[in-house]
Amino acid sequence: MRNFKGYLLILVFVSGMTTLGVELSASRLLDPFFGNSLVVWASIIGLMLLYLTVGYTVGGRWADRDPRHTTLFQITAWGAFLVGLVPFVSRPVLRWSVEGMASFDAGLLAGSFFGVLVLFSLPITLLGTVSPFAIRLAISDVEHSGNTAGSVYAVSTLGSLLGTFLPVLVLIPWLGTRLTFFVFALLLLLISLGGMLLVRPRLALAYAAMPVVLIILNILLGNVPIKAVPGLAFETETPYNYIQVIQLDDSKWGTWTALQLNEGQGIHSLYNPNYPEYPLVDGVWDYFLVAPYFNAPPYTEANVNSLLLIGSAAGTISKSYTQIYGPIRIDNVEIDPGIIRVGREWFDMNEPNVAVHAQDGRVFLATTNVTYDVIGVDAYRPPYIPFHLTTQEFFQQIYDHLNDDGVMVINAGRTSTDYSLVEALGSTMKSVFPNVYVIDVPSFGSSLGNSLVVATKQPTKIDNFFANSVLLQHPLLQRVADRAINSRVWELEAGGIVFTDDKAPVEQVIHRLILRYMMGG
């Protein structure tokens, strides 16, 4: 047989690239439904390593029993084909996860999570057989076996290196997750079919149906959402989120436009200029307006002249601040440029006083010297908050960027009886700020809700809020203050857990909160 060593190295390179590309894309497939937590990453990496371990073992034995090029090409063809099928086979499993999240069914969530990961077992195991199989085929004499093995693993690792960056920097931003799987699968399939053409052309013709099937699936089923959403007006995928814009007609107040991320797990912005109380939208965003009034009285609307909002989404809070307080300086920080585009096009986030920055919140704080009267944080990816936006070091950055009578406010999820996340954030903030308060957002009978945790740069007391609320002139602002008082404003004591950059178990706090809720606690 002709020298196939060069072709084998190409196959090994593409196989290594596909393996790491699939691993990175797997995280993006799971991220919208199960979060981007250490638990998710540990599960993905751990199981992928397990599959590769099995593949190395099986591949070595398989190569010794059947050391033929056609066998390796068939293995990689099937591995590639199964990679291309993963987004479609996973769709019903992810649908179960959406139902489990909606009903907080622990069994359904856990089952769907591991169900998706099991989908990767066969393709990754098959890809794991490639390196030992290629080494067996490439070795022509024992004297040079070490050099051959080293070359194969070096080429495989170079492919893995490309597979690490290609989906993150190029494919997912440009094509989306599903087509990223398709590109890796198609490329490996073409290399496998090319090898078959060189040794057994008839076999290549039989396997030629594989890319055709994947192409048809992507054409026919490519744009089918996992969860059908009434009123879907726009959807797109970014490296950070699957974005949906929902428009629902209200017979009384016209059309409500809502921003949903990652198959509808939470609404992140609302817009309806026809609503009589607009810019209020009867949601958690309204209560950011009254955070400054824990300062010493008299503190009025005229004292609020600047706002920094970390996690601005489509601009609901910045729009309400502009309409209530006037054209004050507002800096919106949103890590996802796709959400910023949606905010401008669908939510009229075009106020001339609002500057929007596509950055991580901590990066923005580290690169600006501007100080603010109010700094708000609403960077949820339900049910998680990015850990680095919950720590003592982050709150110190905020403290340093507040004016002398500045306040910060962060949104936190809770149940009607479990304030563990609220208290953890509050105690961490209390390690930096002199006083910390909590505004419970009315939940209208729901057992799930939100609270705003507010910290003041100056020493303050709870009575300040009540004294300042009666001085408010704007009727909508007065309305929100009244609702905040009715929803129970209370002060957090010092002590309790303090999150730091070194140790911030925010995910464990949230996991326990969800588990207690599922168990009826």
N, C-alpha and C positions, 0 to 999 in steps of 0.2 A: 504493500500500500504506500502511496505517496506520503511525503512528510506532512503530517497534519498538526505538527506542534504549534505552528503559528496560528492556525485556525482555532485550535484548542484554547490558546491563550486569549484570543478574542472572546470566545464563549465564556471562559472563566471571568474575564473582565466584566462582561455584560451581566453575567449571573450575580457577581458580587455587587455590582451597582444596583441591580433589581432587588436583591435581598435587603440592603439598607434603605433603598427607596421605598420599599413596601413597609418597612418598619416605621419610617418617619410618616408615611401616608396613613398607616394604621392609626397613629396617634391623632391625626387630623380627622379620621373617620369617626373615632370614638369621642373626641374632644367635645363636640357640640352636645352630646347626650350624657356624658359621665364626668365632664370637667377635665381640666388640665392639671390634675393634682399628682403628687408624688405616688399615690397609690395606683393611679392609672398607668403612669410611666413604669413603675416597678412591675406591674402585671404584664405590660407589653414586652418590656425588655426580658423579664424572667422567662416568659413562655417562649419568646422567640429564641432565646438561648437554648431552651430545652429542645425545641424543634430542630435547631441546628445540630445539637449534640446527637440526637437520634439520626439525623441525616448523615453526619460524618461517619457514624458507626455503620449504618446500613450501606452507605456509598462505598466504603472500603471493602466490605464483604461482597457486595454486588459486583464490583469491578473485578475482584479475584475470580468470581464464578462465571462472569460473562464479559470479558474485556474486549468489547466491540464498540467502535465509534457510533454505530447506529443505535445501540442501546443508550448511550449517553445523550445523543441528540433527541431521542424519544423522551427521556426523563426530563430534559430541560423544556421540551415542547409542552409536556403536560404541566410542568410547574408554571410555565408562563401562562398557559391557558387558564389554569385555576386562579392565578393572580388577577387576570382580567375579569373573572367571574365574581370575585369577592364583593365589589360594591353592589352587585345585583342580588346575590344570595344573602347578603347582610341586611338588605332592605326590610324584609319582614321582621328580622330579629330586632333591628333598630326601632321599628314600629312598636314592638312590645315594650322597648325601653321607654318610649314616649308615654305609653299608657301607664307604665309603672311609675314614672315620675309624676304624672298627673294625679294618680291615685295614691302615691307614696306606698306602693306595694314592694316591700323589700325583696321578696322572693323573685318577683318578675324582673326587678332591676338587676339583681345579682345574676339571675339566669341569662338575661339578655347580654349582660356585660361579658360573661365568660363564653356565651354562645358565639359572640362575634370573634373573640380571640381564638376559639377553637377552629373557626373558619380558616385561619391562617396555618393550621397545623400541617395539612398535607402539602400545600405549595412550598412553604418554607422548609419542610423536611426534604422535599425533592430537590430544592435548590441547595440544601446542605450536602447532598451527595456529590455535587459537581466537582469540588476541589479534589477529594480523594480519588474519584473516578478519573479525572483528568491526569492526575499524577501517575496513576497506574498505566494509562494509555501512552503518556509521554515518555516514560522511562524506557530507554532502549538498552541500557546496560547499567549494572549495579554500581559501577565505578562513579557514574555521574548522577546517581539518584538523589543525593542531597541537593545538588545544584538545581536539578529539575523541580524537586519539591519546593525549594525556596523561591524559584521563579514563579511557580503556580500561585503560591500563597501571596507573594508580593503583588502580582497582577490582580489577584482577587481583592486584596486590600485597597489597591488603587481604585478599583471599580467601586468598592464600598465607600471610599472617600468621596467620589463623585456622586454616588447615590445618596450621601448624607446632605449635600448642599443643593443638588439639582431640584428636588421637589420643593424645598423650602424657599429658595431664591428665585426659581424660574417657573416650574411646572404648575404648582398649586396657585401662585398668584395669577398666572396667565390663563391656565386651563381649568383649574378646580381639581378637587380630590378624585372624582370618578375618572376623569380623563388622564390624570396622573397615573393611576393604576393601568389604564389602557395603554399609555405610551410605553411604560416599562414592559408590560406583557407583550405588546406588539413587537417591540425591538428584540426581545429575547426569542420570541417565536420566529421572527425572520432569520435570526442567526441560526437557530435550530434547523429550520427548513433548508437554509443554505447548506448546512452540513449534510443533511440527508440527500440533497441533490447531488452532492459530490460523491456519495458512496452508494446510495440506492434511490434513484430518481422516482421510481414508482411509489416508494414509501413516502416521499415528500409530497406527492400528489394526494395521497390518502390523508395526510395531516394538513393539507392546504385548507381544509374546511374550518380549521380552528380560528385563524384570523378573520375569516368571513363571518363566523358566528359572533365574534366579539364586535366587529364593525356593525353588524345588524342590531345587536343588543344596544349599542351606544346610540344608534340612530333612533330606534323605536322607543327605548325606555330611558334615554339619557336625561330627559327633563321632567321626569315624573317625581314630584316631591314625596318624601317619605310620609309626611302627614298632610292630608288635604286640608287646605285652609280656605274658608269662605272669604271672598273679597280680596284675594291675592292680586295686587296691582303690579308688583315688581319683586324680583328676586335676583340675587347674585351671590357669589361665593368669593371670599377673600382669604388671605392666609390666616386670618383671625376668626372669622365668623361666616356662617351661612345667614345672609340677611334677607328678610322678607318685609315688604311694606304692605300692610293690610288696610283696605278702605272699606268701612262699614257704614251703611246709610242709617241714620237716625231720623225717624219720621218727624221728630220734633225739632231737632237742632242741626239737621243736615249731615254731612259726612265727617266721620271721625277717621283720621289717619293715624295708624299705629306702627311703631317699629318693633318687630319681633326678631330675635336672634336665635339661631340654632334650633329650628323646628318648634318655635313658639314657647320656649321655656322662659316665660316672663315678658312683659312689655317694657320697653326701655325708653320710649318717647311717645307722647300723644300730641295731636294737633287738630284743633277745630275752631277756627276763628269765628264761627257762627254761634258758638256756645255763649250764653249771656254773661257768664262769669269769666270768660276767657280774658287773660291768659291762664287763669286757674283751670285745672282739668280734673279736680277731685281725685288726686293721686298723691303719692309721696313727694313728688316734685314741688307741690305747692308749699310744703312746710319748710323747705330751704329758705323761703322768703323771710321767715320770722326768727331765724337763728341769731341775728345780731342783737336781739333785744334782751339778752341776758346781761348786757353791759349796764353800768351804773346809770340811773336816770338823771336827767332827762336825755334819752337817746331816741332820736326820731329818724324819719326817712332821710332827712338832709345829711345825716352822718354816714350813710352808706354811699360810697363813691367808687368802689372798685370790687371786683369779684374774680377769683380764679376758680375754675371748675375742672376738676380732674375726673375724667369719665363723663364727658359731656353728651355722649350719644348724639341724637339729632337735634339737640338744642332746646328742649322744653324749658329747662331751668334758666338758661341765659335769656330766652325770650321773655319769660315772666319777670325777671329782674329788670330787663330793659323797659318793659311797659309799666312796671310799678315805680321804679326808681329813676327812670329817664336814661339818657344816653351815657351812662357811666362806663368806665373802662372795664371790659370783660375779656378775659382770656379763657377760651375753651381748650382743654387738652384732651384729645381722643386718639388712642393708639392706632385705630383702624381707619385708614384713609377712605375705605369704601363707605363706612358709616358717615364720614364727613360729606362725601358726595351725595349720599342719600338725604342727609339733613338739608343740604342746599336745594336739592331738586324737589323734594317731596314735603319738607317741613318748613320751608321758607326761612331757613337759618341764614339770613343774609343781612342782618342788622349791621350798619356801618360801624357801630361801636364795639362789635364782637370780633376779636381775632381768634382764629381757630388754628391749633397747632397739632399736627400729626406726630405725636411723641408719647413715650411713656411718661407718666406723671413725675416720677423721681428724676428722670433725665431732664425734664423741663425745669424742675426746681433747682437742680444742680447747675443749670446754665443761665439762670436769670437772677438779676439783683432787684427786681421789682417787688414791692410789698403791697399787700392788699388789706382791705377791711374785712373781707369774707373769703375763706377758702373752703370750697365744698368738695367732697369726694363721693362719687357715685359710680364706682368702677366694678359693679357686679357682673359676674358671669354665672347666673343662678345655677346652683345655690352657693357658689364660691366667690370669695374676694381674693384677688392676687395677694399672696402672703406679704410681698414687699411693700404693700400699701396698708399694712396693719401694724407696723412695728414702731418701737420707740424711736429709732433713728429717723424713720419717715415723719413721724409727728414732730420731731425736733426740727426737721427741715421746714415743715409748715410753720412752726412757731417762729422760726427765723425770718419767714417771709410774710408775717403779719404786721400790720401797723400796731401802734401802742394799744389801741382799744379793739384790736381785731379778734375775730372768732373763727373757729373751724367747725365743720359739721360733716359727719359721715353717715351714710345710710347703712343700716344693718338689718338682716332678717331675723325673725323670731317666730315663736308660736304664742298662743295666748297664755301659756304657763311657763315657757322655757326662754329665759333671757340670757342664756349662757354666752352667746356670741356678743350680744350687746354689752354684757358685763365685762367680757374679756377686752373688747375694744375700749370700753370706758376706763378700766383700770390701767391699761397701757397709756391712754391719753393722760390719765391723772398723774402718771410718772413724769410728765413733761409740763402740763398745764396746771395752774393753781386750782381751777374749778371745772367740773364736768357735769353736764346735765343730759337728760333723756327726754325727748318728745315722742310719745307713742302716737303713731299715725292711726286714725280710726280704721278698723278693719271691717266694719259693717257686718258683724256677725260671723266672719270667717275665723277659723282657728289659726290661720297663718297671717302674718302681718309684718310690718316694718316699724322700726324706730329710728329716729335720728339722734345720734350722740353728738352733743355740742360741747365745745371747750372754749374757754375765754382766756385771753392772754393776761388780762388783769384779774386780780382777786375780785370775785363777784359773789352774789347770793341769789337764791331762788326768787326772792321777792322782787328783784329787778324786773323780771319778765312781766309780772303782773302790773307793776307800776308803769312800765313803758308801753304796755299794750293799750292802756286807756288814753295814751297820748297820740296814737296813730291817727292820721288824717285820711289816708286812702281807704275807701270802703272795702275793697277786696283784701287789702292787707289786714284790716281790722277783722274781717271775717275769718281769715286763716288763724289769726292770733286767738280768737274766741274758740275755734275748733281745737287748737293746740291745748288751750287751758282745759277744755272739756275732756281731752283725750289723756290727761294726766301728765303733767310735767314733774319730773322728780330728779333728785340729785344723787349722783353716784359717790359712794364713799371711797377713800383710798384703800389700797390693798388688792389682793387678788392677782391673777396671772398677768404677767407683763411680757408681751411679744417683743422679741428682738430680731435683728437680721440673722443672728446666729441660731436662734431657736424661736420659731413662730409656728406652733402646731395649730394654726387656724383651721386646717382641713380636718384634723381630728375633732376639734370643737364642733365643727359643722356636721361631721359624720355622726357624732353622738347626739346632736340635736335632732337630726333626721331620724336616727334609730329610735330615740325615745318617742318621737312623734308617731312613727310607724307602729310602735308597740303600745300606743295609746297613753303614753305618759305626758 
